[in-house]
């Protein structure tokens, strides 16, 4: 029994999932700690503005990914395993072109974002706060890029250390600002969007000096920035990422005041658990890329489903968490967050189990067209459903739309998975 337990722990996939999951939940702990501090200082309306602006920066960072995440996970594992010198050219070229396109878009946003805020988001934030929000997008993009490189190279411990050391620094700074009474929406965005990524970059440069110098010396090759496979995935993933934020954006559009703060906090709790799903799929993605037969597929899908039961169970536990726990953690001012969180928890179970067909479609059969169409439908259901339901049900409208969006999108991907699975050899 002891030997079996030791073998279980030493199995590479389990070890990497354990490291990544522990690191992720440590990150979730810090997110909860930040929320715990902020809800005691900010009013629900102020926290709502912060949630909307940070949500915008996170969404833009994923949109301006331009599909490089899929490219990284498709090519870096093999190049790294072969110790291929092309790896550094790939990293530099991909980083250069992604940054170039991102900076162009961000430059346009600097000019247009104040206008967009007036007509749609309606946060009434100062111009310098809006500009800081847009600037933070570039820092998030760069941090995400190098985090994905580390994950694809199976450097899970190193990546999680960088992220959580940054969280410690952010906690100290937020705590000091709170103590001296200088904490506002703009200061929080500065700490989260600029200071945190800068700490990550310093640690990355300090501990990877040899590789960094090799990347600097590498040539930029246009062919390394691959448009074909990633463009379809890029479009599909953006519909998904934007869909996950449209509920909060539309609550802001309808100017529901304090409800935005309650819902924004509930959404942050849910998205923290979603991050654990991502931490699992990041480890499983390279394994799905190696599937060649039906036997391989069954084995990996069974493995994936087993690990994804963990976040599913957390959503269920969240649903049954007593209201007094929410009030104890977030104070009575945010008591309505409990109802909003529970309304969101159950629909997101479908997000966890729906990751299995997504992994198979994207990395095994490499047909992101299915992802594009299912995520487009996902986006439309959440957007139109929330637009229709919010005037009637307030912050309890979007969870209904989210449930049906996940149900239909997961069904489409499951049917596609079964169809493509039948084409594999035994």
C-alpha positions in Angstrom: 0.0 0.0 0.0 2.8 2.4 0.9 4.7 1.6 -2.3 1.5 2.3 -4.3 1.0 5.6 -2.6 4.6 6.6 -3.3 4.2 5.6 -6.9 1.0 7.6 -7.1 2.7 10.7 -5.7 5.8 10.4 -8.0 3.8 10.0 -11.2 4.8 13.1 -13.2 1.3 14.2 -14.2 0.0 13.9 -10.6 3.0 15.7 -9.3 2.6 18.6 -11.7 -1.1 18.9 -11.2 -0.5 18.9 -7.4 2.2 21.6 -7.7 0.0 23.7 -10.1 -3.2 23.2 -8.1 -1.5 24.1 -4.8 0.1 27.1 -6.4 -3.2 28.1 -7.9 -5.1 27.8 -4.6 -2.4 29.8 -2.9 -3.1 32.4 -5.5 -6.8 32.0 -4.8 -6.1 32.6 -1.1 -4.4 35.9 -1.9 -7.3 36.9 -4.1 -9.6 36.2 -1.2 -7.3 38.1 1.1 -7.3 41.1 -1.2 -11.1 41.0 -1.3 -11.2 40.7 2.5 -9.2 43.9 2.8 -10.9 45.8 0.1 -14.5 45.2 1.1 -13.6 46.6 4.6 -12.4 49.8 3.1 -14.4 50.4 -0.1 -18.2 50.9 -0.4 -20.0 48.4 -2.6 -20.2 51.1 -5.4 -16.5 51.7 -5.3 -15.8 47.9 -5.3 -18.1 47.7 -8.3 -16.0 50.2 -10.2 -12.8 48.4 -9.3 -14.4 45.0 -10.4 -15.4 46.5 -13.8 -12.0 48.1 -14.5 -10.0 45.1 -13.5 -12.4 42.9 -15.5 -11.8 45.1 -18.5 -8.0 44.8 -18.2 -8.2 41.0 -17.7 -10.5 40.6 -20.7 -8.3 42.8 -22.9 -5.2 40.8 -21.8 -6.8 37.6 -23.0 -8.2 39.2 -26.2 -4.7 40.6 -27.1 -3.2 37.1 -26.5 -3.9 36.7 -30.3 -3.9 32.9 -29.9 -0.3 32.7 -28.7 -1.3 30.5 -25.8 -2.4 27.7 -28.1 0.7 28.1 -30.2 2.9 27.9 -27.1 1.3 24.7 -25.9 1.4 23.2 -29.3 5.1 23.8 -30.1 7.1 24.6 -26.9 6.8 21.1 -25.3 8.4 19.3 -28.3 11.1 22.0 -28.9 12.0 22.0 -25.2 12.1 18.2 -25.0 14.4 18.0 -28.0 16.6 20.9 -26.7 16.0 22.4 -30.1 17.8 25.8 -30.5 14.8 27.0 -32.5 13.0 27.3 -29.2 14.5 30.6 -28.4 13.8 32.0 -31.9 10.2 30.9 -31.4 9.9 32.6 -28.0 11.4 35.9 -29.2 9.5 36.0 -32.5 6.1 35.2 -30.9 6.7 37.7 -28.1 7.8 40.4 -30.6 4.8 40.1 -32.9 2.3 39.7 -30.0 3.7 42.8 -28.3 3.7 44.8 -31.5 0.0 44.1 -32.3 -0.9 44.6 -28.6 0.8 48.0 -28.4 -1.0 49.2 -31.5 -4.4 48.3 -30.0 -3.5 49.7 -26.6 -2.5 53.0 -28.2 -5.9 53.2 -29.8 -7.6 52.4 -26.5 -5.7 55.2 -24.8 -7.6 57.6 -27.1 -11.0 55.9 -27.1 -11.4 54.4 -23.6 -12.7 57.6 -21.8 -15.4 57.8 -24.4 -16.3 54.1 -24.1 -16.5 54.5 -20.4 -18.9 57.5 -20.7 -21.3 55.7 -23.1 -21.1 52.0 -21.9 -19.2 51.2 -18.7 -20.3 54.3 -16.9 -17.8 53.9 -14.0 -17.2 57.7 -13.9 -13.5 57.0 -13.0 -10.9 59.7 -13.5 -9.0 59.8 -16.8 -5.7 58.8 -15.1 -7.4 55.7 -13.6 -8.7 54.7 -17.0 -5.3 55.2 -18.6 -3.7 53.1 -15.8 -6.2 50.4 -16.5 -5.3 50.3 -20.2 -1.5 50.3 -19.4 -1.9 47.4 -17.0 -3.2 45.3 -19.9 0.2 45.2 -21.5 1.8 44.1 -18.3 -0.8 41.3 -17.9 -0.1 40.2 -21.5 3.6 39.9 -20.9 3.1 38.1 -17.6 0.7 35.6 -19.2 3.1 35.0 -22.1 6.0 34.0 -19.9 3.8 32.1 -17.5 2.6 30.0 -20.4 6.2 29.4 -21.6 7.1 28.1 -18.2 4.1 25.9 -18.0 4.7 24.5 -21.5 8.3 23.7 -20.5 6.8 22.0 -17.3 8.4 24.5 -15.0 5.3 24.6 -12.8 7.0 25.1 -9.5 9.0 28.0 -10.8 6.1 29.8 -12.4 3.9 29.4 -9.3 6.7 30.7 -7.0 7.1 33.8 -9.2 3.3 34.5 -9.1 2.9 34.0 -5.4 6.0 35.9 -4.4 4.4 38.7 -6.4 1.2 38.2 -4.4 3.1 38.5 -1.1 4.5 41.8 -2.3 1.1 43.1 -3.4 -0.4 42.1 0.0 2.3 44.0 1.9 1.8 47.1 -0.3 -2.1 46.9 -0.1 -1.8 46.5 3.7 0.4 49.5 4.0 -1.8 51.7 1.8 -4.9 50.6 3.8 -3.1 51.4 7.1 -2.1 54.9 6.0 -5.5 55.5 4.4 -4.3 56.0 0.8 -6.1 53.1 -0.8 -8.4 54.0 -3.7 -9.5 52.4 -7.0 -6.5 53.8 -8.9 -3.9 52.7 -6.3 -5.3 49.1 -6.3 -5.1 48.9 -10.1 -1.5 50.1 -9.9 -0.6 47.4 -7.4 -2.4 44.6 -9.2 -1.7 45.7 -12.8 1.8 47.1 -12.7 3.6 46.2 -9.4 2.6 42.5 -9.4 3.8 41.8 -13.0 7.0 43.8 -12.4 7.9 41.6 -9.5 7.2 38.5 -11.7 9.5 39.9 -14.4 12.4 40.6 -11.9 12.2 37.1 -10.6 12.1 35.7 -14.1 15.1 37.6 -15.2 17.1 37.0 -12.1 16.6 33.2 -12.1 16.8 32.6 -15.9 19.7 34.9 -16.9 21.3 32.4 -19.2 18.1 31.7 -21.1 17.1 35.4 -21.2 20.4 36.3 -22.9 19.9 33.5 -25.4 16.5 34.8 -26.3 17.9 38.3 -26.7 20.5 37.0 -29.2 18.0 35.0 -31.2 16.7 36.3 -34.5 13.1 37.3 -35.1 11.5 35.1 -37.7 8.0 36.0 -39.1 7.2 32.3 -39.8 7.4 31.5 -36.1 4.3 33.6 -35.4 1.8 31.0 -36.7 -1.5 32.3 -37.9 -3.2 29.3 -39.3 -4.1 27.0 -36.4 -4.2 29.7 -33.7 -6.4 32.3 -35.5 -9.5 30.1 -35.3 -8.7 29.2 -31.6 -8.0 32.9 -30.9 -11.4 34.0 -32.1 -13.2 31.2 -30.3 -11.4 31.8 -27.0 -12.2 35.5 -27.1 -15.9 34.8 -27.4 -15.6 32.6 -24.3 -13.5 35.1 -22.3 -15.6 38.0 -23.2 -18.8 36.0 -22.5 -17.5 35.4 -18.9 -17.4 39.1 -18.4 -20.4 40.4 -20.3 -22.7 39.8 -17.3 -20.8 42.2 -15.1 -20.3 44.7 -18.0 -24.1 44.7 -18.7 -24.8 45.2 -15.0 -22.6 48.2 -15.2 -24.4 49.3 -18.4 -27.8 49.2 -16.6 -26.2 51.2 -13.7 -27.5 48.9 -10.9 -25.3 50.6 -8.3 -24.4 48.4 -5.3 -25.6 45.3 -7.1 -22.5 45.6 -9.3 -20.3 45.4 -6.2 -22.2 42.4 -4.8 -22.1 40.6 -8.2 -18.5 41.6 -8.9 -17.3 40.0 -5.6 -19.4 36.9 -6.4 -17.9 36.7 -9.9 -14.4 37.1 -8.4 -15.0 34.1 -6.2 -16.2 32.0 -9.1 -13.4 33.1 -11.4 -10.9 32.1 -8.7 -12.2 28.5 -8.8 -12.2 28.6 -12.6 -8.4 29.4 -12.3 -8.0 25.9 -10.7 -9.7 24.4 -13.7 -7.1 26.2 -15.9 -4.3 24.9 -13.6 -5.4 21.3 -14.3 -5.9 21.7 -18.0 -2.5 23.4 -18.4 -0.9 20.1 -17.2 -3.2 17.9 -19.2 -2.9 19.8 -22.5 0.5 18.3 -23.6 -0.8 14.7 -22.8 -3.9 15.2 -25.0 -1.6 16.4 -27.8 0.1 13.0 -27.8 -3.1 10.9 -28.2 -3.1 8.7 -31.3 -5.6 5.9 -30.6 -9.0 5.4 -29.0 -7.3 3.5 -26.2 -5.1 6.6 -25.5 -8.1 8.9 -25.7 -10.2 6.8 -23.2 -7.3 6.8 -20.8 -6.6 10.5 -20.9 -10.3 11.5 -20.8 -10.8 9.3 -17.8 -7.8 10.9 -16.1 -9.0 14.4 -17.0 -12.5 13.8 -15.8 -11.2 12.5 -12.5 -9.0 15.6 -11.8 -11.8 18.0 -12.9 -14.1 16.5 -10.3 -12.1 18.5 -7.8 -13.2 22.0 -8.9 -16.7 20.6 -9.5 -16.9 19.5 -5.8 -15.7 23.0 -4.8 -18.6 24.6 -6.7 -21.0 22.3 -4.9 -19.4 23.1 -1.5 -19.7 26.8 -2.3 -23.4 26.4 -3.0 -24.0 24.9 0.5 -21.8 27.4 2.3 -23.8 29.0 5.1 -24.7 32.7 4.7 -23.0 33.5 8.0 -19.6 32.5 6.5 -20.0 35.1 3.8 -20.9 37.8 6.3 -18.0 36.8 8.5 -15.6 37.0 5.7 -16.9 39.9 3.6 -18.8 41.9 6.4 -22.5 42.6 6.5 -22.2 45.3 3.9 -21.7 42.6 1.2 -24.2 40.1 2.6 -26.1 40.0 -0.7 -22.9 38.5 -2.3 -23.9 35.1 -0.8 -27.0 34.8 -2.9 -25.2 36.0 -6.1 -22.4 33.5 -5.5 -24.7 30.5 -5.0 -26.7 31.5 -8.1 -23.4 31.3 -10.1 -21.9 28.2 -8.5 -24.0 25.5 -10.0 -23.9 26.6 -13.7 -20.1 26.7 -13.5 -20.0 22.9 -12.7 -20.6 22.5 -16.4 -17.5 24.6 -17.1 -15.4 22.0 -15.2 -16.7 18.9 -16.9 -16.9 20.7 -20.3 -13.1 21.1 -20.3 -12.7 17.4 -21.3 -14.2 17.7 -24.8 -12.4 21.0 -25.2 -9.0 19.5 -24.6 -9.7 16.6 -27.0 -10.9 18.9 -29.8 -8.2 21.4 -29.5 -5.1 19.3 -28.8 -5.9 15.8 -30.0 -7.8 16.3 -33.3 -6.7 20.0 -33.6 -10.0 21.2 -35.0 -10.6 24.6 -33.2 -13.5 25.3 -35.5 -15.8 23.4 -33.1 -14.5 25.6 -30.3 -15.1 28.8 -32.4 -18.8 28.0 -33.1 -19.6 26.7 -29.6 -18.0 29.7 -27.9 -19.8 32.1 -30.3 -23.1 30.6 -29.2 -21.9 30.7 -25.6 -21.2 34.4 -25.9 -24.5 35.2 -27.7 -26.6 33.4 -25.1 -24.9 35.2 -22.1 -25.0 38.6 -23.8 -28.5 38.5 -25.1 -29.8 36.6 -22.1 -28.3 39.0 -19.6 -29.5 42.0 -21.6 -33.0 40.6 -21.5 -33.0 39.3 -17.9 -31.1 42.1 -16.0 -34.0 44.6 -16.2 -36.4 42.0 -14.9 -34.3 40.1 -12.3 -31.3 42.4 -11.6 -28.1 40.6 -10.7 -30.0 37.2 -10.6 -30.7 37.4 -14.3 -27.2 36.6 -15.7 -26.8 33.2 -13.8 -29.8 31.9 -15.8 -28.2 32.9 -19.1 -24.9 31.4 -18.0 -26.5 28.1 -17.2 -28.0 27.7 -20.6 -24.9 29.0 -22.3 -22.7 26.4 -20.7 -25.3 23.6 -21.3 -25.6 24.3 -25.0 -21.8 25.0 -25.6 -20.8 21.8 -23.7 -23.3 19.8 -25.6 -22.0 21.0 -29.0 -18.4 20.2 -28.0 -19.4 16.8 -26.6 -21.1 15.8 -29.8 -18.0 17.0 -31.7 -15.7 15.0 -29.5 -17.8 11.8 -30.0 -17.8 12.3 -33.7 -14.0 12.8 -33.9 -13.3 10.0 -31.4 -14.9 7.5 -33.8 -12.4 8.5 -36.5 -9.4 7.4 -34.3 -7.8 4.0 -34.8 -8.2 1.4 -32.1 
